[in-house]
Structures are given as C-alpha cells and as structure tokens.
Amino acid sequence: MEFVRLLLVFLHLLGMAMLVAMFFVQNRAGKDAPLNKGWLHGVGLQLVTGVALYALAPLTDKEYNHVKLGIKLLVLVVIGGLAAANLNKPKAPSWLPQTLVGLVVVNVALAVFWQ
C-alpha cells in the first residue's frame, strides 16, 4: 500500500510541476496566444491524485487536516474554472497566466507550511 501512496504522491507532484510549466509555455507562446490545454490536464491530474491520496488515508494510517484539504481543493477548482472559462477564447487575457500560477504557488504554500 505504501508503494501506491508514493506513486500517487509522485504523480501529484508531476501535476503541480505541469501547472508551473504551463506558465512558462503560455508566456513563450506570446500575448496573443490562446490558453494552453495543458492547464486543464495539470488540474485534472492534481484533482485525481489528490482525491485518491485522501481516499487512501484510512488504509495507510495517515491523518489529514480536512480544512486544509478543503481549501486546497477550492483553490484547485478556481484554477480549473478560470482555465476552462478561457480555454476556447482566441486570446487568453493577459492577467490569466500570472493569476493561475499565483494560485498554484498558494496551493503549494498551503501544502508545505500548513501542518
């Protein structure tokens, strides 16, 4: 069971790295570029692995802070909602990539500093 948990943590971290990488991909594409679909893929990976890790808690004797996880889920839903709302626009708003990566950093900070 520990291997499954570690695999999920690994995939969860890859999802976070993907979201940060999308910021750089979006900036390299230019100001007139549409929003990259990778934002939604990263959010989906984070969501699936995060929920799976939470579901494994009773089997691994891990205790989770439910309020913290609820706030992290809310931030992730906001990231996904902003990305989905702007996905089909011909040009992503100039403020969007910075906002999305800022929310990703907030989520990482919550994970690291809120014990």
QUIHU-V756486 format. One record per pair of residues at least 6 apart in sequence whose ideal C-beta (glycine too) atoms are under 7 Angstrom apart, sorted by the first residue. I is the first residue (numbers start at 1). J is the second residue. Records with the same first field share a line. If there is no record, write none. Layout:
I->J / J
This chain:
1->59 / 60
4->56
5->53 / 56 / 60
8->49 / 52 / 53
9->53
11->45 / 49
12->46 / 49 / 50 / 53
14->45
15->42 / 45 / 46 / 49
16->46 / 104 / 108
18->38 / 41 / 42 / 45
19->39 / 42 / 104
20->101 / 104
22->36 / 38 / 39 / 42
23->97 / 100 / 101
25->36 / 38
26->33 / 36 / 92 / 97
27->97
29->36
31->94
32->91
33->92
34->89 / 90 / 91 / 92
35->83 / 86 / 87 / 92 / 96
37->87
39->83 / 100
40->80 / 83 / 84 / 87
43->76 / 79 / 80 / 83
46->76
47->76
54->64 / 69
57->64
68->110 / 114
71->110
72->107 / 110 / 111
75->103 / 106 / 107
76->107
78->103
79->100 / 103 / 104
82->96 / 99 / 100
83->100
86->92 / 93 / 96
